[in-house]
Amino acid sequence: MGWFQVTVEFVLQVTQLNPFSPIIVDQDAAQKPLGLPKQVSHDPGFPSVPGVDVLPKATFECHYPELEAQGWEFCNTETSRDCWIRDPTANTPSFTQYDVRTNYEERKNTPKGITREYWLDVTENPDLKPDGIEKTKGKYFNGTYPGPIIEACWGDQIVVHVTNKVTDNGTTIHWHGIRQLGTNEMDGVNGVTQCPIAPNDTFTYNFTAMQYGHSWYHSHYSSQYPDGLAGPLVIHGPSSADWDIDLGPIMISDWVHETAFLAFEAEMTQDVNDLPPATDSMLVNGIGHFNGSTDGPYYETVFTPGKNHTLKLINGASGTSFNFRIDGHNLTVIANDLVAVQPFTVEELFIGIGQRYTVIVEGKDDTSTDYWIRTTPATACAFFGLPGAPTTPIVDNRTAIVRYDASRKGSTQLPQDVGGQPNTTCADVEPALLNPIVPWCVDQHPQNNVTRDTFEAGKPQEPPIFGPPGAPYVHWKLGELPMWLDFDKPTILNINESIDNPYYRVVEERYDRGFIYVILESPDNTTVGPIIPHPMHLHGSDFVVLGQGNTPWDEATSPEQYFNYDNPLEGTRL
């Protein structure tokens, strides 16, 4: 029986709702230019889709009108990426500047930017075939996969108008990892923070980018995001190491040709000892190859010899963790899940579902050779061709290409295979390597009753509560019951009723300061079938992983054995 432990600094709170009932906006607004508002040159890197405009390579400008009016200047250059904006007239500018060491957990430590406004339509697009095979009822933002880059600067106000043009589903959008302090209703979780956006309705999301780095946005309605409703989210800010060229987000995902709704049904109605259905392909920024074929395009990016390139890696998969590597190159990690960390270098990087890393890759001097980008599914964290799966596709971990000559981009010339033996292990980065730039210490005295807040995660088989007549229905659960919500009655609007309803699975934590500790255990696999590794994502909160282990949890001895209170790993300010 293994376990892992998460502490949560309690910032989730019921707030007075902003007046954002669903809004119908002028559909011509979707044609408004996004504006390529200082300092950041990037290449979106996404493939062109016929009939769809993709943002060109451009300079994205950051503006802080109030600070600039006082004479503040940008200080983020190729040799000072740790700085952002400063007052050059100050006796000691470093005392007043905003930089990578600024503790943005304090609201006053976020520079006030400008408003960035975007329009997203949820649509179907039968002509979109990311791996060359038609998909059943794919759903996309503005007809593309991944969806358009939502881009802002540290401290900007992000406003996104989402119109649901799919006739048979509601939808909501979750801004993955974004701290929603004071804006819980913008978190996009249907049944919890809002009702789904009805067909032909528009909802406006409005929140402040208190953090910087990159993440992704995706539907939080049922199985929509594996069907294509996902895209990158970039918030420009300082870095913990210098770089020359920003190559933008690289979003990696698994892909099924059937609608994910049917794949989900197959998983939920299977025998508890069976594995979920296999995925069909692995996509890199919306391009893949089904069944090991080398026909068709690969996602490609171009390195400049001798320059340092940033890549914003995103695991946008639904059932696959993977190991990322570039043949012949090392990866220097500078951020993990919206937190700047002390740089460290690895040959490859394990990335779990929903996880993000910012890496710097140094370009070689020789321009004659191209290199494979590899995304190898981790055997214990993926469902490619496993026994019991209905399909067994051939998986090729060579999924994208680094070119050193832009004239070779799009050619049929493929790199030589110099990758060596692929790593298929399912193991996170060594915790000792993940050290946040802004240090913090966790109070060893939790506010809550830890014994009460110890939960077992698993999916035992039981008599069906819903599902096909006569078929078993398998639930994921934390504790005695699964969560089962009424979308018409989101928790945030019905607090007392939700607390009284056992299927809402509300855990009350009435604190306005300090930390609460939550212990999560995985059950013994001899009683509930195979254990599927899966990350835990906490919405809208500040949290940190104090420790994790593969021995039975013991409240008396495990904290001393495993917990790190001094600048612990993944100091993820979410």
C-alpha positions as CSV (number, residue, x, y, z in Angstrom):
1,M,0.0,0.0,0.0
2,G,1.8,3.1,-1.2
3,W,0.9,6.7,-0.3
4,F,1.6,10.2,-1.2
5,Q,1.0,13.4,0.8
6,V,0.0,16.9,-0.1
7,T,-0.4,20.0,2.1
8,V,-2.7,22.8,1.1
9,E,-2.5,26.3,2.3
10,F,-6.1,27.1,2.6
11,V,-7.0,29.9,0.2
12,L,-10.1,28.4,-1.4
13,Q,-12.9,30.5,0.0
14,V,-16.5,31.4,-0.8
15,T,-16.4,34.9,-2.2
16,Q,-19.1,37.2,-3.5
17,L,-19.7,36.3,-7.1
18,N,-18.7,38.7,-9.8
19,P,-21.7,39.6,-12.1
20,F,-20.8,37.2,-14.8
21,S,-23.9,35.4,-15.8
22,P,-23.7,34.0,-19.3
23,I,-23.1,36.8,-21.8
24,I,-24.0,36.9,-25.5
25,V,-21.4,38.8,-27.4
26,D,-21.4,40.1,-30.9
27,Q,-20.1,37.2,-33.1
28,D,-18.2,39.7,-35.2
29,A,-16.0,40.1,-32.1
30,A,-14.3,36.9,-32.9
31,Q,-12.7,38.7,-35.9
32,K,-11.2,41.4,-33.7
33,P,-7.3,41.3,-33.8
34,L,-5.8,39.8,-30.6
35,G,-3.2,42.6,-30.8
36,L,0.4,41.6,-30.6
37,P,0.9,43.8,-27.6
38,K,7.6,44.3,-25.4
39,Q,10.4,42.2,-24.8
40,V,9.3,38.7,-25.9
41,S,9.9,37.2,-29.3
42,H,8.4,33.8,-29.9
43,D,7.2,31.3,-32.5
44,P,3.8,29.7,-31.8
45,G,5.1,26.7,-33.6
46,F,1.7,25.2,-34.4
47,P,0.9,23.6,-37.8
48,S,-1.2,25.5,-40.3
49,V,-4.8,24.3,-40.6
50,P,-6.6,25.0,-43.9
51,G,-8.9,27.9,-43.5
52,V,-7.7,28.8,-40.0
53,D,-5.4,31.7,-39.2
54,V,-2.6,30.9,-36.8
55,L,-0.7,33.7,-35.0
56,P,2.5,34.5,-36.9
57,K,5.9,34.7,-35.3
58,A,5.9,38.1,-33.6
59,T,7.0,40.2,-30.7
60,F,4.6,40.1,-27.8
61,E,4.7,43.4,-25.8
62,C,4.1,43.8,-22.1
63,H,2.8,47.0,-20.7
64,Y,2.5,48.4,-17.2
65,P,1.0,51.9,-17.7
66,E,1.1,53.0,-14.1
67,L,4.7,51.9,-13.6
68,E,5.8,53.2,-17.0
69,A,4.2,56.6,-16.2
70,Q,6.5,56.7,-13.2
71,G,9.6,56.0,-15.3
72,W,9.9,52.3,-14.7
73,E,11.7,50.4,-17.5
74,F,11.9,46.8,-18.6
75,C,15.1,45.0,-17.6
76,N,14.5,41.6,-19.1
77,T,17.2,41.0,-21.7
78,E,19.2,38.0,-23.0
79,T,21.7,38.5,-20.2
80,S,19.3,39.4,-17.4
81,R,16.3,37.1,-17.7
82,D,15.9,37.1,-13.9
83,C,14.8,40.8,-14.0
84,W,11.5,42.0,-15.3
85,I,10.7,45.7,-14.7
86,R,12.5,48.2,-12.4
87,D,12.7,51.9,-11.3
88,P,16.1,53.0,-12.7
89,T,16.0,56.2,-10.6
90,A,15.9,54.4,-7.3
91,N,19.1,54.4,-5.2
92,T,19.0,50.6,-5.2
93,P,16.8,49.5,-8.1
94,S,17.0,45.9,-7.0
95,F,15.0,46.8,-3.9
96,T,12.1,48.0,-5.9
97,Q,12.1,45.9,-9.1
98,Y,9.9,43.0,-10.0
99,D,12.0,39.9,-10.7
100,V,12.2,36.2,-10.4
101,R,12.8,36.5,-6.6
102,T,9.6,38.5,-6.1
103,N,7.1,36.6,-3.9
104,Y,4.0,36.9,-5.9
105,E,2.0,35.1,-3.3
106,E,1.6,38.5,-1.8
107,R,-1.0,40.3,-3.9
108,K,0.8,43.6,-3.6
109,N,3.8,41.9,-5.3
110,T,2.1,41.5,-8.6
111,P,2.7,44.3,-11.1
112,K,-0.5,45.8,-12.6
113,G,-0.6,45.1,-16.3
114,I,-3.3,45.6,-18.9
115,T,-6.3,43.7,-20.0
116,R,-5.9,40.9,-22.6
117,E,-9.2,39.9,-24.3
118,Y,-9.7,36.7,-26.3
119,W,-12.6,35.0,-28.1
120,L,-13.0,31.2,-28.2
121,D,-15.7,29.2,-30.0
122,V,-16.2,25.6,-29.1
123,T,-16.9,23.8,-32.4
124,E,-16.6,20.6,-34.3
125,N,-14.3,20.2,-37.3
126,P,-14.6,16.9,-39.2
127,D,-11.8,18.0,-41.6
128,L,-9.2,18.1,-38.8
129,K,-7.1,14.8,-38.8
130,P,-4.1,15.3,-36.5
131,D,-2.7,11.8,-37.3
132,G,-4.2,11.4,-40.7
133,I,-7.2,9.4,-39.5
134,E,-10.7,10.9,-39.2
135,K,-11.9,11.3,-35.6
136,T,-15.5,10.9,-34.4
137,K,-17.1,14.1,-33.2
138,G,-13.9,15.9,-32.3
139,K,-14.4,19.2,-30.5
140,Y,-12.0,22.1,-30.8
141,F,-11.4,25.7,-29.8
142,N,-11.7,27.9,-33.0
143,G,-11.5,24.7,-35.1
144,T,-7.8,23.9,-34.3
145,Y,-5.9,21.5,-32.2
146,P,-4.3,22.6,-30.0
147,G,-6.5,25.6,-29.5
148,P,-5.1,29.2,-30.0
149,I,-2.4,30.4,-27.6
150,I,-3.9,32.4,-24.7
151,E,-1.1,34.8,-24.0
152,A,-0.6,37.5,-21.4
153,C,2.1,39.1,-19.2
154,W,2.6,38.8,-15.4
155,G,-0.1,40.9,-13.7
156,D,-2.4,41.3,-16.8
157,Q,-6.1,40.9,-16.5
158,I,-7.2,37.9,-18.8
159,V,-10.7,38.1,-20.3
160,V,-11.9,35.2,-22.4
161,H,-15.3,35.0,-24.0
162,V,-16.2,31.4,-24.6
163,T,-19.1,30.6,-27.0
164,N,-20.4,27.0,-27.0
165,K,-21.4,26.2,-30.6
166,V,-21.7,22.4,-30.0
167,T,-25.4,21.5,-29.9
168,D,-25.3,18.3,-27.8
169,N,-23.0,19.2,-24.9
170,G,-22.5,22.0,-22.3
171,T,-18.9,23.0,-21.7
172,T,-16.7,24.9,-19.2
173,I,-13.0,25.9,-19.4
174,H,-10.5,25.3,-16.7
175,W,-7.3,27.4,-16.6
176,H,-5.0,24.7,-15.4
177,G,-2.9,25.7,-12.4
178,I,-4.0,29.3,-12.3
179,R,-4.3,30.7,-8.8
180,Q,-7.9,31.9,-8.5
181,L,-7.6,33.7,-5.2
182,G,-10.8,35.8,-5.0
183,T,-12.1,34.5,-8.4
184,N,-13.2,31.0,-7.6
185,E,-16.1,31.3,-10.0
186,M,-13.6,31.6,-12.9
187,D,-12.0,28.2,-12.3
188,G,-14.2,26.5,-14.8
189,V,-15.3,23.3,-13.0
190,N,-18.9,22.5,-13.9
191,G,-20.9,21.5,-10.9
192,V,-18.5,23.1,-8.5
193,T,-17.8,26.7,-9.5
194,Q,-20.3,27.2,-12.3
195,C,-23.0,25.6,-14.4
196,P,-22.0,24.4,-17.9
197,I,-22.2,26.9,-20.7
198,A,-25.3,25.9,-22.6
199,P,-25.3,25.4,-26.5
200,N,-25.3,28.8,-28.2
201,D,-24.5,30.7,-25.0
202,T,-21.4,32.6,-24.1
203,F,-19.7,32.9,-20.7
204,T,-16.9,35.4,-20.0
205,Y,-13.9,34.3,-17.8
206,N,-12.1,37.1,-16.1
207,F,-9.1,36.7,-13.8
208,T,-5.7,38.2,-12.9
209,A,-2.4,36.5,-14.0
210,M,-0.8,36.6,-10.5
211,Q,1.8,34.0,-11.7
212,Y,4.1,33.8,-14.7
213,G,5.2,30.8,-16.7
214,H,3.1,28.5,-18.9
215,S,0.3,26.1,-18.5
216,W,-2.7,25.1,-20.6
217,Y,-6.5,25.5,-20.7
218,H,-9.0,22.7,-21.3
219,S,-12.6,21.8,-21.1
220,H,-13.7,20.5,-17.7
221,Y,-16.9,19.0,-19.0
222,S,-16.9,15.2,-19.1
223,S,-14.5,13.8,-21.7
224,Q,-14.3,16.8,-24.0
225,Y,-10.6,17.7,-23.6
226,P,-9.4,14.3,-24.9
227,D,-11.6,15.0,-27.9
228,G,-9.6,18.2,-28.7
229,L,-10.7,21.0,-26.4
230,A,-7.4,22.1,-25.1
231,G,-4.7,24.7,-25.8
232,P,-1.6,26.4,-24.3
233,L,-1.6,29.3,-21.8
234,V,1.5,31.5,-21.6
235,I,2.1,34.2,-19.1
236,H,5.4,36.1,-19.8
237,G,7.6,36.9,-16.9
238,P,11.2,36.5,-15.6
239,S,13.3,33.3,-15.7
240,S,15.8,31.7,-13.4
241,A,18.4,31.4,-16.2
242,D,19.3,33.3,-19.4
243,W,18.1,32.3,-22.8
244,D,18.2,33.7,-26.3
245,I,15.2,32.3,-28.3
246,D,11.7,31.4,-27.1
247,L,10.3,28.6,-29.2
248,G,6.9,28.6,-27.4
249,P,4.8,25.8,-26.1
250,I,5.1,22.2,-27.0
251,M,1.9,20.3,-26.1
252,I,2.0,16.5,-26.1
253,S,-1.1,14.4,-25.9
254,D,-2.5,11.0,-26.6
255,W,-5.3,10.7,-29.1
256,V,-8.2,8.4,-29.8
257,H,-10.1,8.1,-33.2
258,E,-13.4,7.2,-31.6
259,T,-15.0,9.9,-29.5
260,A,-13.5,9.9,-26.0
261,F,-17.0,9.7,-24.6
262,L,-17.2,6.1,-25.8
263,A,-13.7,5.3,-24.7
264,F,-14.6,6.6,-21.2
265,E,-17.8,4.4,-21.2
266,A,-15.6,1.4,-22.1
267,E,-13.3,2.2,-19.3
268,M,-16.1,2.7,-16.7
269,T,-18.0,-0.4,-17.6
270,Q,-15.1,-2.8,-17.9
271,D,-14.3,-5.4,-15.3
272,V,-12.3,-3.9,-12.4
273,N,-9.3,-6.1,-13.3
274,D,-9.2,-4.9,-17.0
275,L,-7.1,-2.0,-18.3
276,P,-8.6,1.0,-19.9
277,P,-8.8,1.1,-23.7
278,A,-5.5,1.9,-25.6
279,T,-5.0,5.2,-27.2
280,D,-4.2,5.3,-30.9
281,S,-1.5,7.9,-31.4
282,M,0.8,10.4,-29.7
283,L,0.5,14.0,-30.9
284,V,3.1,16.8,-30.6
285,N,1.4,20.2,-31.1
286,G,-1.4,18.6,-33.0
287,I,0.6,16.3,-35.3
288,G,1.0,12.5,-35.1
289,H,1.4,9.3,-37.0
290,F,-1.0,6.4,-36.5
291,N,0.3,2.9,-36.2
292,G,4.0,3.7,-36.6
293,S,3.6,5.2,-40.0
294,T,6.3,7.7,-41.1
295,D,4.1,9.1,-43.8
296,G,2.9,12.7,-43.5
297,P,4.4,15.7,-41.6
298,Y,6.1,15.8,-38.2
299,Y,6.0,18.7,-35.8
300,E,9.3,20.5,-36.4
301,T,11.1,23.3,-34.7
302,V,14.3,25.1,-35.8
303,F,17.3,25.6,-33.5
304,T,19.9,28.4,-34.1
305,P,23.5,27.2,-33.7
306,G,25.1,28.2,-30.4
307,K,21.9,29.8,-29.1
308,N,19.9,28.8,-26.0
309,H,16.3,28.0,-26.7
310,T,13.4,27.8,-24.3
311,L,10.7,25.1,-24.8
312,K,7.5,25.2,-22.8
313,L,6.6,21.5,-22.4
314,I,3.0,20.5,-21.6
315,N,1.6,17.0,-21.0
316,G,-2.0,17.5,-22.3
317,A,-2.7,13.8,-22.4
318,S,-5.7,12.0,-20.7
319,G,-4.1,8.7,-20.0
320,T,-0.4,8.8,-20.7
321,S,2.7,10.0,-18.9
322,F,5.9,10.2,-21.0
323,N,9.6,10.7,-21.0
324,F,10.7,13.7,-23.1
325,R,14.2,13.9,-24.7
326,I,15.9,15.4,-27.7
327,D,18.6,13.2,-29.2
328,G,22.1,14.6,-28.6
329,H,21.0,17.4,-26.4
330,N,20.6,18.1,-22.7
331,L,17.6,19.8,-21.0
332,T,18.1,22.5,-18.4
333,V,15.0,22.8,-16.3
334,I,14.2,26.3,-15.1
335,A,10.5,26.1,-14.1
336,N,8.0,23.4,-13.0
337,D,4.3,24.0,-13.0
338,L,4.4,27.9,-12.9
339,V,7.2,27.9,-10.3
340,A,10.7,29.1,-11.2
341,V,13.3,26.7,-9.8
342,Q,17.1,26.6,-9.4
343,P,18.3,25.4,-12.9
344,F,19.4,21.7,-13.2
345,T,20.3,19.6,-16.2
346,V,19.0,16.2,-17.3
347,E,19.2,14.1,-20.4
348,E,15.5,13.4,-20.4
349,L,12.4,14.4,-18.4
350,F,9.5,12.5,-17.1
351,I,6.3,14.5,-17.4
352,G,3.0,13.4,-15.8
353,I,-0.5,14.2,-17.0
354,G,-1.2,17.9,-16.7
355,Q,2.4,18.6,-15.7
356,R,4.5,21.4,-17.3
357,Y,8.3,22.1,-17.4
358,T,10.1,25.0,-19.0
359,V,13.5,23.9,-20.3
360,I,16.5,25.5,-22.0
361,V,18.3,23.6,-24.8
362,E,21.6,24.8,-26.1
363,G,22.0,24.6,-29.9
364,K,24.9,22.8,-31.5
365,D,27.4,24.6,-33.8
366,D,27.0,22.0,-36.6
367,T,24.0,22.7,-38.9
368,S,24.3,19.6,-41.0
369,T,22.4,17.2,-38.7
370,D,18.8,17.1,-37.6
371,Y,17.6,15.3,-34.4
372,W,14.6,13.4,-33.2
373,I,12.4,14.7,-30.4
374,R,11.2,11.6,-28.5
375,T,8.1,11.3,-26.3
376,T,8.3,7.7,-24.9
377,P,5.2,6.5,-23.1
378,A,6.0,5.4,-19.5
379,T,5.0,1.8,-19.4
380,A,3.3,1.9,-16.0
381,C,1.6,5.3,-16.8
382,A,0.3,4.6,-20.4
383,F,-2.2,2.5,-22.2
384,F,-0.5,1.8,-25.5
385,G,-1.0,-1.8,-26.6
386,L,-1.2,-3.2,-23.1
387,P,-2.7,-6.7,-22.6
388,G,-6.5,-6.5,-22.5
389,A,-6.7,-3.3,-24.5
390,P,-9.0,-3.6,-27.6
391,T,-6.3,-2.2,-30.0
392,T,-2.5,-2.6,-30.0
393,P,-1.1,0.2,-32.1
394,I,2.6,0.4,-32.9
395,V,4.2,3.1,-30.9
396,D,7.1,5.1,-32.3
397,N,8.6,7.4,-29.7
398,R,10.2,9.6,-32.5
399,T,7.4,12.1,-32.7
400,A,8.9,15.5,-33.7
401,I,12.1,16.9,-35.2
402,V,14.7,19.6,-34.4
403,R,16.1,21.1,-37.6
404,Y,19.2,23.2,-37.8
405,D,18.5,24.5,-41.3
406,A,15.1,26.2,-41.8
407,S,15.3,25.2,-45.5
408,R,14.9,21.5,-44.5
409,K,11.7,22.2,-42.6
410,G,8.9,20.3,-44.2
411,S,11.2,18.0,-46.2
412,T,11.0,14.2,-46.2
413,Q,14.5,13.9,-44.9
414,L,14.3,12.3,-41.4
415,P,17.0,12.4,-38.7
416,Q,19.2,9.4,-38.1
417,D,18.2,7.2,-35.2
418,V,20.8,7.9,-32.4
419,G,18.4,7.8,-29.4
420,G,19.6,4.7,-27.8
421,Q,17.4,2.6,-25.5
422,P,14.2,4.5,-24.7
423,N,13.3,5.1,-21.0
424,T,9.9,3.7,-20.2
425,T,10.0,4.1,-16.4
426,C,7.3,6.0,-14.5
427,A,9.4,8.0,-12.0
428,D,9.2,11.7,-11.3
429,V,12.2,14.0,-11.2
430,E,14.3,13.5,-8.1
431,P,12.7,15.8,-5.5
432,A,16.1,17.2,-4.4
433,L,16.4,18.8,-7.8
434,L,13.2,20.8,-7.6
435,N,14.1,23.9,-5.5
436,P,11.9,27.0,-5.9
437,I,13.7,30.3,-6.5
438,V,11.5,31.9,-3.9
439,P,12.1,29.8,-0.8
440,W,9.4,28.9,1.7
441,C,9.0,26.9,4.8
442,V,5.9,24.9,5.8
443,D,4.6,25.2,9.3
444,Q,4.9,21.8,10.9
445,H,1.7,22.4,12.9
446,P,-1.3,21.8,10.5
447,Q,-4.6,23.5,11.3
448,N,-6.8,20.5,10.6
449,N,-7.3,17.0,12.0
450,V,-4.9,15.0,9.8
451,T,-6.4,11.6,11.0
452,R,-9.8,12.7,9.7
453,D,-8.3,14.0,6.5
454,T,-6.6,10.8,5.4
455,F,-8.2,9.4,2.2
456,E,-7.8,6.2,0.2
457,A,-7.8,6.6,-3.6
458,G,-9.0,3.7,-5.7
459,K,-11.7,2.3,-7.9
460,P,-13.4,-0.7,-6.2
461,Q,-16.2,-2.5,-8.1
462,E,-19.6,-2.2,-6.6
463,P,-23.3,-2.4,-7.6
464,P,-23.9,0.2,-10.3
465,I,-25.5,3.5,-9.3
466,F,-25.8,4.5,-12.9
467,G,-24.7,3.2,-16.3
468,P,-25.9,0.5,-18.7
469,P,-28.5,-1.8,-17.2
470,G,-27.0,-4.9,-15.8
471,A,-23.4,-3.7,-16.3
472,P,-20.9,-3.1,-13.6
473,Y,-19.8,0.5,-13.2
474,V,-16.4,1.4,-11.8
475,H,-15.8,4.5,-9.8
476,W,-12.7,6.4,-8.8
477,K,-13.2,7.3,-5.2
478,L,-11.5,9.2,-2.3
479,G,-13.1,7.6,0.7
480,E,-16.4,5.8,0.8
481,L,-18.3,7.4,-2.1
482,P,-17.5,8.8,-5.6
483,M,-18.4,12.5,-6.3
484,W,-21.6,12.8,-8.3
485,L,-22.8,16.4,-9.0
486,D,-25.9,18.1,-10.2
487,F,-24.6,20.6,-12.8
488,D,-27.6,22.8,-12.2
489,K,-26.6,23.2,-8.6
490,P,-22.9,24.0,-8.4
491,T,-21.3,23.8,-5.0
492,I,-20.3,27.5,-4.9
493,L,-24.0,28.6,-5.2
494,N,-25.3,25.9,-2.8
495,I,-22.8,25.6,0.0
496,N,-25.0,24.2,2.8
497,E,-26.9,21.9,0.5
498,S,-23.7,20.6,-1.0
499,I,-22.2,19.9,2.5
500,D,-25.3,17.9,3.4
501,N,-25.2,15.9,0.2
502,P,-22.8,12.9,0.6
503,Y,-22.3,12.6,-3.1
504,Y,-20.9,16.1,-3.4
505,R,-18.0,14.8,-1.2
506,V,-17.4,18.2,0.5
507,V,-14.7,18.3,3.1
508,E,-15.1,21.3,5.3
509,E,-11.9,23.2,6.2
510,R,-12.9,26.5,8.0
511,Y,-9.5,28.2,8.4
512,D,-8.3,31.6,7.2
513,R,-4.6,31.1,7.8
514,G,-1.9,28.4,8.0
515,F,-1.7,25.0,6.3
516,I,-3.9,21.9,6.2
517,Y,-2.4,18.5,5.6
518,V,-4.2,15.9,3.4
519,I,-2.9,12.3,3.3
520,L,-3.8,10.3,0.2
521,E,-3.2,6.6,0.2
522,S,-3.4,4.1,-2.7
523,P,-5.1,0.9,-1.8
524,D,-3.7,-2.6,-1.8
525,N,-3.9,-3.8,-5.4
526,T,-4.8,-7.4,-4.3
527,T,-8.3,-6.2,-3.3
528,V,-9.2,-3.7,-6.1
529,G,-7.3,-4.9,-9.2
530,P,-4.5,-3.0,-10.9
531,I,-3.5,0.4,-9.6
532,I,-3.3,3.1,-12.3
533,P,-0.8,5.8,-11.5
534,H,-2.5,9.2,-11.7
535,P,-1.5,12.7,-10.6
536,M,-3.5,14.7,-8.1
537,H,-4.5,18.2,-9.2
538,L,-5.8,20.7,-6.6
539,H,-7.8,23.5,-8.1
540,G,-7.4,27.2,-7.3
541,S,-5.2,26.6,-4.2
542,D,-1.7,27.1,-3.0
543,F,-0.1,23.7,-2.3
544,V,3.1,21.8,-1.9
545,V,4.1,18.2,-1.9
546,L,5.7,17.5,1.5
547,G,6.6,14.0,0.8
548,Q,5.7,10.7,-1.0
549,G,6.6,7.1,-0.4
550,N,5.8,3.5,-1.3
551,T,5.4,2.1,2.2
552,P,2.2,2.0,4.3
553,W,1.4,5.4,5.8
554,D,2.0,5.6,9.5
555,E,0.9,8.8,11.2
556,A,3.5,8.5,14.0
557,T,6.6,7.7,11.9
558,S,6.0,8.7,8.2
559,P,6.2,12.5,8.6
560,E,9.7,12.2,10.2
561,Q,10.8,9.7,7.5
562,Y,9.5,11.5,4.4
563,F,8.4,15.1,5.0
564,N,10.6,18.1,3.9
565,Y,9.4,21.3,5.4
566,D,12.3,23.5,4.2
567,N,11.7,24.7,0.6
568,P,9.9,21.4,-0.3
569,L,9.6,20.1,-3.8
570,E,7.1,21.5,-6.3
571,G,6.4,24.6,-4.3
572,T,3.5,25.1,-6.7
573,R,1.7,28.3,-6.0
574,L,-1.6,27.4,-7.6
